[in-house]
Amino acid sequence: MPLDPKLAGEGADWIAEMLSDELESFIPAELCDLVMEAEQKVREDTGDQRMPHDEMAKRLMVIFEADPDIPTQQGAVSEYLVREILNWEDEFLTMAGAPRNVRR
């Protein structure tokens, strides 16, 4: 189920802040927003709302690697980073009262 745009924006900001602290590196909210939007599209296109994060991260990286505006070649956006964004998104959704259930 798609998030309300305002809530999604708040989530992207919060995830970027938490992940930046965790990794001791700047993570832009725009990247978190990009991951969240692309993830929702993949879930809708596949009909798999419970897709595990490992599989989702792999699928998203294929999409991102095809986009020359996303710096995957330099290692700035990696499968690990995408997975971490998905994990923090789980935390945010739980706090927002809309927890999701993905296969582990």
C-alpha positions as CSV (number, residue, x, y, z in Angstrom):
1,M,0.0,0.0,0.0
2,P,1.5,3.4,-1.0
3,L,2.3,5.8,1.8
4,D,0.8,9.2,2.0
5,P,3.2,11.6,0.2
6,K,3.8,13.7,3.3
7,L,4.5,10.6,5.5
8,A,6.8,9.2,2.8
9,G,8.7,12.5,2.8
10,E,9.1,12.4,6.6
11,G,10.2,8.8,6.3
12,A,12.8,9.6,3.8
13,D,14.2,12.4,5.9
14,W,14.2,10.2,9.1
15,I,15.8,7.2,7.3
16,A,18.5,9.5,5.9
17,E,19.3,10.9,9.3
18,M,19.4,7.5,11.0
19,L,21.5,5.9,8.3
20,S,23.9,8.9,8.1
21,D,24.5,8.5,11.8
22,E,24.9,4.8,11.6
23,L,27.3,4.9,8.7
24,E,29.0,8.1,9.7
25,S,28.5,9.4,6.2
26,F,26.0,11.7,4.5
27,I,23.0,9.8,3.0
28,P,20.7,12.2,1.1
29,A,16.9,11.9,1.8
30,E,16.4,12.0,-2.0
31,L,18.2,8.6,-2.2
32,C,15.9,7.2,0.5
33,D,12.9,8.6,-1.3
34,L,14.1,7.0,-4.6
35,V,14.5,3.6,-3.0
36,M,11.1,3.8,-1.3
37,E,9.3,4.8,-4.6
38,A,11.1,2.2,-6.7
39,E,10.5,-0.5,-4.1
40,Q,6.7,0.3,-4.1
41,K,6.7,0.0,-7.9
42,V,8.5,-3.4,-7.8
43,R,6.1,-4.7,-5.2
44,E,3.1,-3.6,-7.3
45,D,4.6,-4.9,-10.6
46,T,5.4,-8.3,-9.1
47,G,2.4,-8.6,-6.8
48,D,4.8,-9.6,-4.0
49,Q,4.1,-7.3,-1.1
50,R,6.2,-9.6,1.2
51,M,9.4,-9.7,-1.0
52,P,12.4,-10.1,1.2
53,H,14.9,-7.2,1.4
54,D,17.7,-9.2,-0.1
55,E,15.7,-9.9,-3.2
56,M,14.3,-6.4,-3.3
57,A,17.8,-4.9,-3.0
58,K,19.0,-7.0,-6.0
59,R,16.1,-6.0,-8.1
60,L,16.5,-2.3,-7.3
61,M,20.2,-2.4,-8.1
62,V,19.4,-3.7,-11.6
63,I,17.0,-0.7,-12.0
64,F,19.5,1.8,-10.6
65,E,22.4,0.5,-12.6
66,A,20.5,1.1,-15.8
67,D,20.0,4.8,-14.8
68,P,23.1,6.9,-15.6
69,D,22.1,9.5,-13.1
70,I,22.4,7.1,-10.2
71,P,26.1,6.7,-9.1
72,T,26.3,2.9,-8.8
73,Q,29.6,2.5,-10.7
74,Q,31.5,4.6,-8.2
75,G,30.0,2.5,-5.3
76,A,28.0,5.4,-3.9
77,V,24.8,3.4,-4.2
78,S,25.3,-0.3,-3.4
79,E,23.1,-3.3,-2.7
80,Y,24.2,-3.0,0.9
81,L,23.1,0.6,1.2
82,V,19.7,-0.2,-0.5
83,R,19.2,-3.0,2.0
84,E,20.0,-0.8,4.9
85,I,17.5,1.8,3.7
86,L,14.8,-0.9,3.5
87,N,15.6,-2.0,7.0
88,W,15.3,1.5,8.4
89,E,12.1,1.9,6.4
90,D,10.7,-1.0,8.4
91,E,11.5,0.8,11.6
92,F,9.9,4.0,10.3
93,L,6.7,2.2,9.2
94,T,6.4,0.5,12.5
95,M,6.7,3.8,14.4
96,A,4.1,5.3,11.9
97,G,1.7,2.6,12.9
98,A,1.9,0.8,9.5
99,P,4.3,-2.1,10.0
100,R,4.9,-4.3,7.0
101,N,5.5,-8.0,7.0
102,V,8.3,-9.2,4.6
103,R,9.6,-12.7,4.3
104,R,13.0,-13.1,5.9
